[in-house]
Amino acid sequence: MAYQSRLSMLLTIGLFAANIITSNTTLANDHPAATVDLQSDCWFFCYTIPRLGDALEEIGDSQNQSLQPGSFSTLIWNIYKAGKSGFAKDFTQIAKNADLTLIQEAVLNEKTKKPISPLLNRAWYFAKSFLYESDSLSTGVMTGSKAATTESIALRSPDREPFSNTPKMALVTTYPIEGQTDELMIVNFHGINFNPKIYGALMSQLKTTEKIVKSHNGPVVFAGDFNTWSADRKYLVDQFMRDAELSPVHFVSDRRNQRLDHVYYRNLKVKKSKILDDIQSSDHWPLIVEFGLDLGDARE
């Protein structure tokens, strides 16, 4: 990927000199990947997998203390590491009105030193999968919000992709809702893909979120790229979500050849949902879902 393509991502979402979170961040240390130390390797490219304690970074600052209960817009998009033409323009246009932005295959260059994006009124949390040693470019999942974040948790897949030998990441964040005691939980998920275990590896990764999601009393949005390229993998994800009392968001007009990206929710109402199938600046189409709080379905 050309350096300029990567830089366009940085210019777009305001990723500047990032500081490691020290206050409201929790790192999941109760699964096997948490014990892995700093690792460097060369397979098809040279990379470094950071210690889990260094995998989560915070960038920017939110403009509001809480989300509005009546309506908040959520963008979910695997951005193909910002590698396709026109991405910067598309992202700025699509993300400017989103209250919450969930990105998979996000990229971050730690050498960028100053905020230069129009999207600085968000708190961005970036969970790094690995770092390209050639240019110190990190990739992983990233969540941005116009509301303040109360907790952030980085979760690393216990298994690795077979060809690159790299993990996948999930990122859990929570947000206050104005006038409510319970907070909104967001799970930004990028599923393990071609591991030889096929189904077992994906389920093991999903289970790293299980305790956190099931113990949360407030509303939940669990979304991202689940790499459900087969009916069996989609069934596995759906079954996990049902067990966690999460329902799928349905899209009326869905022209995707492969339905890899999904949105699940609990204790919320879906007000609008759409797929931006005219966007060509990634190999995935962006998903937009407008939620509102469903007080009648809150769990005891």
N, C-alpha and C positions, 0 to 999 in steps of 0.2 A: 504494500500500500504506500502510495506516495506521501511524503511528509506534508505536502500542502493539503491533501485530503484530510489528514488527521488534524491539521491545524484548524481547518474549517469547523470541525466539531468544537474545538476549544473556544474559538471566537464566538460560536453560537450560544453555548450554554454557560459561558462565564466561568470556566474552570481555571482558576488562578491559584497562585501559591497556596497549597492546601495544608491545613494543620491537622495533625492526628488528634482525634477526639479524646478528651480526657475526663469529661464530666458526666454526660448522660448516656454513655455507650456501654453496652454489655456484649461480651464476646462469648459465643457458645463453646464451652470447653468440655462438654460432656459427650462428644462423639469422637470417633477415631481420628478424624482429620485435624482435630484441635491440638493433638500432641505433636504434629509435624513441625519441625524447625524450618528455618529459612532454607529453601532448596533452589539450586540452579541446575539446569540440564540443557542439552541440545538434542532435539530430535529433528523435526523438519525446520526448526528455528531454535535459537538460543533464548531462554527465558528464565525468570526467577519467580518462584512462588513465595510470597512473603509469609512471615510468621502470622498466625491469625491475629495476634495482638497488634500487628501493623497493617492489617488488611482493610481497615475502615477509616475513611477520611471524611471530613466535613468541609464544605465550600459554600461561601455566601451566607446570606442572612434572610430570614423570612420577614415579610412586611406586616403580617398579622399574628396575633397570639393564638387564634383558634379558627376552626372552620365553621362555616355557617350550616346549621342543621337542615335548612330548607333545600339547599342544592349545592353540590360541588362537582366540578367536572374532573374526570380522570382520563389521562392519556396513557396508553400502553403501547410501546413500540420497540421492537428489535431493530436497531439502526444500522446493522451491518458494519459496525466499527466506523461509521461515517465515511465509508469508502466509495460511495457512488456520487456522481455528479448531481448538483442541485440540492444536496442535503442541507447545507447551512440555511439556505433561504426557506426551504420547506419547514425545517424544525422551528425556526423563529416564528413563522406564521402560525403553525399548528399549536405550539406550546404556549404562546403568549396568553391565551385565555384559560389554560388548564390550571386548576387549583392544585392538582397532584399530577406528577409526571413520573412514570415508571419506565426506565430504559434498560434494555438488555443489549449486550455487546457495546456498552458505553466505553469510551476511551478517555484517558486523562494523561496529559504530558506534564510532569511535575516541574519542568523547566519554565513553564509559563508563569510570569511573575506579577502580572497586574490584571485587575478586573476590566474587561473590555467588552462585555456583553450587555445587551439590553435586558437580560433576564437575571439581574442581580438581586431582585426582590424575592428570592427563594432561598431556602436552606436546602442544599444538595448534600446527600450522603452517598458515598461511593464505596462499594464493597469489591475489592480487587481480587480477581482470580489469579492473574499473573502479570508480569511485567516483561515486555520485549527488551532484551539486553542491548539490542542494536541502537535504540534511541530512547530508552527509558519510558516507553509508552505503556501505561497500565490499561488493562481492560477488565471489565466485570459488569456488575449491575449498579444502577444509580437511580435514586429516588429524589425528586425535588418537590418542595411544597411551599405554598404561600403562607402556610401556618407554621407556628413553632413546633419543633419536634421534641417530644418528652423522653423518648427512649429509642435507641437504634441498636440492632443486633445483627451481626454478620454471621452467616451460616455457610460453611464450606461442604461440598458433597464428599461423602466418605470415599467414593470411587473416582477414578480418573477416565478421561477420554483415551481410547486406545492408541490413536495415532500421534497426538500431541502430548499425551501423558499429563494433561492439565485438568484441574478440577472445575466444576461449575459452582456458582454462588447463588445464595438467596439473601435478601435483605429485609429485615422486619423493622418497621418504624411505627410509632404511635403519635397521635395528634389530639389535642383537646377539641371538643365541639362546644360551641357557645351555648351556655345555659344547661349543659348536661354534665353529669358526674362521670359517666363512662366515656372512654376515649375510643377513637377510631384506630384500628390496627390495619396496616398495609403490609402485605407480603409480596415483595417483588422477586419473582422466581425465574431462573433460567435452568431448565432441566438437563441433566446428563443425557447424552445423545446416543453414541454408538458403542457404549461399553459392552464387552462380550456377555455380561450378565443380562443385557437388554432390559428386562422388566425389573429384576431385582435391584439393579443399580438406581433406577429411577425411584422405586419405592423407598429404598434406603435414604435417598436424598429428601423425598417428601416427608419421611418420618423425622428428619431433623427439625421440622417445623411443628410436628404434631402436638407436643406438650404445650408449646407456647400458644398455639392457636386455640386449642381446646380449653385452656385455662383462662382465656380472655373473655370477660363478660360483656364487652361492648361490641359494636359493629366491626365487621372484618371485610376487607377486600383482598383477595388472594389472586394475583394475576401475573401474566408474563408469557414467556415462550417455554412451553412444556415439552416441545419436541415430540408431539403425539403424531408421528408419521405412520402409525398403524392403528387399526381398530383396537387391538389388545392394549396398546399403551394408553389410548384414550379411555378405555374402560377402567384401567388401573387408576388413572387420575380421577375420573368421575367417582369411583368407589371410595377413594381416600377423602374426597371432598364431601361426599354424603355422610361419611362417618364423622366428619368435623362439623356437620350441620350447615354446610355451605351449598348454595344453589348456583347453577350456571347462568350467566347472562346470555341471552339469545339475540342474535343479529338477524333481522328480517331479510335483508339483502346481503347475502354472503357468497361472493364469487371466487373465494379462495380455492385453489387447486388442492392445497394441503392446509389443513386447519391445525396449525402448530400453536397458535396464540389463543389464550382463553382468559376469561374473567369469571371468578366465583365470588359470592358475597353472602353475608349474613346480617340480619337485623337492619337492612336497608331497603329502600324502594328504588327500582330502576326507573328513571324518568325518561331517559333517552339512551339509545345505543346506536352506533353506526361504525362502519368500516370505511376508511378513506381510501377507496380502491382506485383513485386516480393518481395516487402518489407513487412515483417511480424511483425515488432516491434511496431506497433500501430494497432488500429482497423480501421484506415483510411489509404489509400494509399497517398503518397505525389504526389502533382501536380507540374510540372515544365513548366513554360511558358517563352519563350524568346521574348521580345518586342523590337521594334525599334520605334523611333519617326516618326509620320506621319504628316509632315508639310503641306501636301495638304489638310488635313481634319481639320486643326485648326479652332476653332470657332471664328467668328468676335467678 
